[in-house]
């Protein structure tokens, strides 16, 4: 399974809201940092998508949690609508 660059951007933004940057230096949270590393490699390699299997387990888990959140939102919207 792959994740596209726009999806990765959405995942990063989700985790930025969950775990905002802290301190005077506005250091990224470990979650955002893990996904930012994947993002940087995609930009450097001019990749429009990347295989989840090529990522470390932390990034895979973070993307999995984001995807589950998106599924939950979708299910909630369907049940309300």
MARMARDREN-782025 format. One record per atom (N, C-alpha, C): residue in one letter; x, y, z. Coordinates in pm, whole numbers, padded with zeros to 5 digits, always signed. Example, Ala and Ser with C-alpha at 12.3 -4.5 7.8 and 13.67 -1.06 7.14 Angstrom:
! MARMARDREN-782025
A+01319-00569+00780/A+01230-00450+00780/A+01320-00330+00780/S+01285-00225+00708/S+01367-00106+00714/S+01290+00003+00787/
//
This chain:
! MARMARDREN-782025
X+00084-00117+00000/X+00000+00000+00000/X+00089+00124+00000/X+00049+00223-00074/X+00123+00348-00085/X+00049+00463-00018/X+00123+00569+00005/X+00063+00694+00049/X+00113+00803-00046/X+00020+00887-00090/X+00056+00995-00182/X+00108+01115-00103/X+00173+01205-00175/X+00225+01326-00112/X+00113+01408-00047/X-00001+01431-00117/X-00109+01506-00051/X-00164+01435+00074/X-00172+01303+00069/X-00218+01229+00187/X-00119+01245+00302/X+00009+01237+00270/X+00111+01255+00374/X+00103+01394+00434/X+00079+01494+00351/X+00061+01630+00402/X-00058+01636+00498/X-00167+01568+00464/X-00284+01565+00552/X-00251+01496+00684/X-00176+01386+00675/X-00137+01314+00797/X-00049+01401+00885/X+00044+01472+00825/X+00131+01562+00901/X+00048+01670+00969/X-00045+01729+00896/X-00130+01832+00955/X-00216+01777+01068/X-00267+01655+01053/X-00343+01590+01161/X-00256+01580+01286/X-00135+01529+01271/X-00047+01513+01387/X+00001+01647+01442/X+00012+01749+01357/X+00048+01882+01408/X-00061+01935+01501/X-00187+01903+01470/X-00297+01944+01558/X-00300+01862+01686/X-00267+01734+01675/X-00268+01646+01792/X-00152+01677+01886/X-00036+01702+01826/X+00086+01726+01903/X+00158+01848+01846/X+00114+01969+01884/X+00174+02092+01830/X+00321+02108+01870/X+00390+02190+01793/X+00529+02224+01825/X+00532+02293+01961/X+00642+02273+02033/X+00653+02328+02169/X+00784+02402+02187/X+00786+02484+02291/X+00906+02556+02330/X+00932+02678+02245/X+01028+02755+02289/X+01066+02876+02215/X+01115+02842+02075/X+01180+02727+02063/X+01233+02688+01933/X+01127+02624+01843/X+01006+02606+01897/X+00895+02544+01822/X+00937+02409+01765/X+00997+02326+01849/X+01042+02194+01807/X+00923+02107+01766/X+00941+02035+01658/X+00836+01944+01612/X+00821+01830+01712/X+00700+01782+01724/X+00677+01665+01807/X+00742+01544+01740/X+00769+01438+01815/X+00827+01318+01754/X+00740+01262+01641/X+00608+01273+01657/X+00518+01223+01554/X+00533+01301+01424/X+00530+01432+01434/X+00543+01517+01315/X+00682+01499+01255/X+00782+01492+01337/X+00919+01475+01289/X+00934+01345+01210/X+00875+01237+01258/X+00884+01109+01188/X+00823+01118+01049/X+00709+01184+01037/X+00644+01198+00907/X+00714+01302+00820/X+00771+01404+00882/X+00845+01506+00807/X+00967+01446+00739/X+01028+01348+00802/X+01142+01280+00739/X+01100+01209+00611/X+00987+01141+00615/X+00933+01074+00497/X+00902+01178+00389/X+00840+01287+00430/X+00804+01395+00338/X+00928+01452+00269/X+01031+01477+00346/X+01155+01532+00291/X+01215+01438+00186/X+01217+01309+00216/X+01271+01213+00120/X+01188+01208-00008/X+01058+01220+00007/X+00972+01222-00112/X+01002+01344-00197/X+01022+01458-00136/X+01052+01581-00209/X+01187+01568-00279/X+01287+01522-00207/X+01421+01509-00264/X+01420+01412-00382/X+01344+01304-00369/X+01340+01201-00474/X+01235+01228-00580/X+01166+01341-00570/X+01060+01376-00666/X+00954+01266-00675/X+00917+01209-00560/X+00819+01100-00555/X+00680+01155-00531/X+00584+01103-00603/X+00445+01144-00580/X+00377+01052-00479/X+00436+00935-00455/X+00386+00844-00354/X+00501+00757-00305/X+00479+00691-00192/X+00581+00605-00134/X+00511+00485-00071/X+00576+00370-00077/X+00522+00249-00017/X+00533+00256+00134/X+00426+00220+00202/X+00430+00218+00348/X+00536+00123+00398/X+00555+00013+00327/X+00654-00087+00369/X+00797-00032+00369/X+00821+00076+00295/X+00955+00134+00291/X+00982+00227+00409/X+00879+00256+00487/X+00893+00348+00602/X+00925+00269+00728/X+00980+00340+00826/X+01001+00275+00955/X+00868+00250+01024/X+00870+00166+01125/X+00746+00124+01190/X+00672+00240+01257/X+00745+00339+01306/X+00680+00454+01371/X+00596+00531+01269/X+00655+00561+01153/X+00582+00633+01049/X+00462+00551+01002/X+00480+00422+00987/X+00369+00335+00946/X+00254+00341+01046/X+00287+00335+01175/X+00183+00341+01279/X+00113+00476+01280/X+00187+00582+01261/X+00128+00716+01260/X+00033+00732+01142/X+00072+00685+01027/X-00016+00691+00910/X-00138+00602+00930/X-00117+00486+00989/X-00230+00398+01019/X-00330+00462+01113/X-00280+00531+01216/X-00369+00599+01311/X-00444+00713+01242/X-00374+00787+01155/X-00440+00895+01080/X-00548+00839+00989/X-00516+00731+00917/X-00615+00671+00827/X-00736+00621+00905/X-00713+00563+01022/X-00826+00517+01104/X-00911+00634+01148/X-00848+00744+01184/X-00920+00865+01222/X-01008+00912+01105/X-00952+00911+00985/X-01028+00953+00867/X-01146+00859+00841/X-01127+00731+00860/X-01237+00634+00845/X-01345+00659+00949/X-01304+00687+01070/X-01400+00714+01178/X-01480+00840+01147/X-01413+00943+01096/X-01485+01066+01058/X-01585+01039+00949/X-01545+00961+00851/X-01632+00927+00739/X-01754+00849+00787/X-01732+00753+00876/X-01842+00674+00930/X-01939+00761+01011/X-01884+00853+01088/X-01967+00944+01166/X-02050+01032+01075/X-01989+01083+00971/X-02061+01169+00876/X-02173+01092+00807/X-02148+00967+00773/X-02253+00885+00707/X-02367+00857+00804/X-02336+00834+00931/X-02442+00801+01026/X-02525+00923+01063/X-02464+01041+01058/X-02536+01165+01089/X-02619+01208+00970/X-02564+01192+00851/X-02629+01239+00729/X-02732+01145+00683/
//
